[in-house]
Structures are given as structure tokens and as C-alpha cells.
Amino acid sequence: MSASVRQVSSLFKIGRWAALGAGLSYGYVHARSLKKDADVRHIEQEYERKVALIEEARKKFAESKATPDNSSGAKFNFDDPNFDADKWAKHLESKFK
């Protein structure tokens, strides 16, 4: 009892190979587009991280410049109509002694 071998159509064989080739081509193109999108996303995230670091550094720099250098913490507003020049002079004297 020998099993009979069935002949497969040439068109069917070609169709299978064409489908395989099309699937491989689609997979390659799709993977390449996904990688490109991932790379763009990574670059954008890296840029946003650097911008956030720069903003943080700017805030810290502004805070360090905003703190008064004098130890007494006295601030004088020269544009204030109630400005006391004697108080300012005493402050300068105490600062430079």
C-alpha cells in the first residue's frame, strides 16, 4: 500500500513563495518604521530632559543671586518716599567695620 502523492499546482507554489516574500518585506519595512519612531521619541525625551535640567539650573542660579550678600539681611528701597538715609548710613558703617 503505497500512498499516492498528490501534485500541487505551480500557481499555488508560486503564491506561497510570493506571500512569504511579501510578509518578510512588510515585516522589514514595519520594523524599520517602528525603530525610526522610537528613535525620534528617544531624541525628544532626551531634549525635554535637557530643557528641564537647564530650567532647574536657571532657577537655582536665580535663587543664589536673589539671596542678599549682607549678613544682616537689610534691604533698602531708594525709590521709597519714606527712605531713611541715616539708617542706610548706619548699615554701611556696620558693614564696613
Kinemage of the C-alpha trace (Angstrom):
@kinemage 1
@onewidth
@group {chain A} dominant
@subgroup {mainchain}
@vectorlist {calphas} color= white
{ca met a 1} P 0.000 0.000 0.000
{ca ser a 2} L 1.754 2.975 -1.209
{ca ala a 3} L 0.429 6.397 -0.545
{ca ser a 4} L -0.322 8.354 -3.615
{ca val a 5} L 1.498 11.641 -3.965
{ca arg a 6} L -0.756 14.479 -4.858
{ca gln a 7} L 0.551 17.059 -7.301
{ca val a 8} L 0.369 20.670 -6.093
{ca ser a 9} L -0.378 23.344 -8.621
{ca ser a 10} L 2.533 25.530 -9.737
{ca leu a 11} L 0.369 28.587 -9.195
{ca phe a 12} L -0.171 27.534 -5.572
{ca lys a 13} L 3.582 27.064 -5.021
{ca ile a 14} L 4.363 30.460 -6.513
{ca gly a 15} L 1.592 32.029 -4.437
{ca arg a 16} L 3.041 30.611 -1.218
{ca trp a 17} L 6.513 31.928 -2.003
{ca ala a 18} L 5.084 35.312 -3.010
{ca ala a 19} L 3.112 35.517 0.247
{ca leu a 20} L 6.236 34.624 2.220
{ca gly a 21} L 8.270 37.293 0.399
{ca ala a 22} L 5.539 39.879 0.890
{ca gly a 23} L 5.338 39.059 4.602
{ca leu a 24} L 9.080 39.365 5.038
{ca ser a 25} L 9.131 42.666 3.136
{ca tyr a 26} L 6.247 44.048 5.194
{ca gly a 27} L 7.914 42.937 8.418
{ca tyr a 28} L 11.183 44.612 7.464
{ca val a 29} L 9.531 47.902 6.492
{ca his a 30} L 7.270 47.910 9.550
{ca ala a 31} L 10.126 47.174 11.946
{ca arg a 32} L 12.192 49.934 10.343
{ca ser a 33} L 9.357 52.458 10.762
{ca leu a 34} L 8.851 51.415 14.402
{ca lys a 35} L 12.568 51.824 15.082
{ca lys a 36} L 12.549 55.249 13.439
{ca asp a 37} L 9.576 56.342 15.593
{ca ala a 38} L 11.284 55.009 18.723
{ca asp a 39} L 14.479 56.880 17.859
{ca val a 40} L 12.550 60.124 17.332
{ca arg a 41} L 10.736 59.636 20.645
{ca his a 42} L 14.055 58.968 22.399
{ca ile a 43} L 15.585 62.127 20.934
{ca glu a 44} L 12.555 64.192 22.002
{ca gln a 45} L 12.673 62.773 25.531
{ca glu a 46} L 16.387 63.497 25.768
{ca tyr a 47} L 15.776 67.073 24.588
{ca glu a 48} L 12.960 67.555 27.130
{ca arg a 49} L 15.213 66.188 29.883
{ca lys a 50} L 17.963 68.645 28.945
{ca val a 51} L 15.482 71.540 28.841
{ca ala a 52} L 14.219 70.564 32.297
{ca leu a 53} L 17.791 70.454 33.619
{ca ile a 54} L 18.510 73.880 32.146
{ca glu a 55} L 15.342 75.322 33.694
{ca glu a 56} L 16.261 73.812 37.054
{ca ala a 57} L 19.757 75.290 36.809
{ca arg a 58} L 18.288 78.694 35.919
{ca lys a 59} L 16.016 78.587 38.957
{ca lys a 60} L 18.873 77.634 41.271
{ca phe a 61} L 21.060 80.373 39.771
{ca ala a 62} L 18.297 82.934 40.238
{ca glu a 63} L 17.833 81.789 43.833
{ca ser a 64} L 21.543 82.094 44.520
{ca lys a 65} L 21.612 85.597 43.049
{ca ala a 66} L 18.432 86.633 44.853
{ca thr a 67} L 19.825 85.994 48.319
{ca pro a 68} L 21.322 89.164 49.794
{ca asp a 69} L 25.065 89.217 50.336
{ca asn a 70} L 24.881 91.231 53.548
{ca ser a 71} L 24.696 89.301 56.762
{ca ser a 72} L 22.091 91.473 58.447
{ca gly a 73} L 19.609 90.928 55.648
{ca ala a 74} L 18.686 94.625 55.467
{ca lys a 75} L 17.194 95.733 52.181
{ca phe a 76} L 16.845 99.340 51.238
{ca asn a 77} L 14.480 100.722 48.642
{ca phe a 78} L 15.912 104.004 47.426
{ca asp a 79} L 12.728 104.827 45.494
{ca asp a 80} L 10.558 104.644 48.618
{ca pro a 81} L 9.367 108.105 49.729
{ca asn a 82} L 9.914 107.040 53.366
{ca phe a 83} L 13.557 106.099 52.722
{ca asp a 84} L 15.706 106.678 55.817
{ca ala a 85} L 19.196 107.770 54.762
{ca asp a 86} L 20.503 107.714 58.352
{ca lys a 87} L 19.513 104.096 58.744
{ca trp a 88} L 21.234 103.262 55.458
{ca ala a 89} L 24.416 105.094 56.519
{ca lys a 90} L 24.476 103.240 59.848
{ca his a 91} L 24.064 99.992 57.984
{ca leu a 92} L 27.043 100.834 55.751
{ca glu a 93} L 29.137 101.770 58.772
{ca ser a 94} L 28.382 98.488 60.485
{ca lys a 95} L 29.023 96.550 57.328
{ca phe a 96} L 32.487 98.002 56.711
{ca lys a 97} L 33.754 97.931 60.315
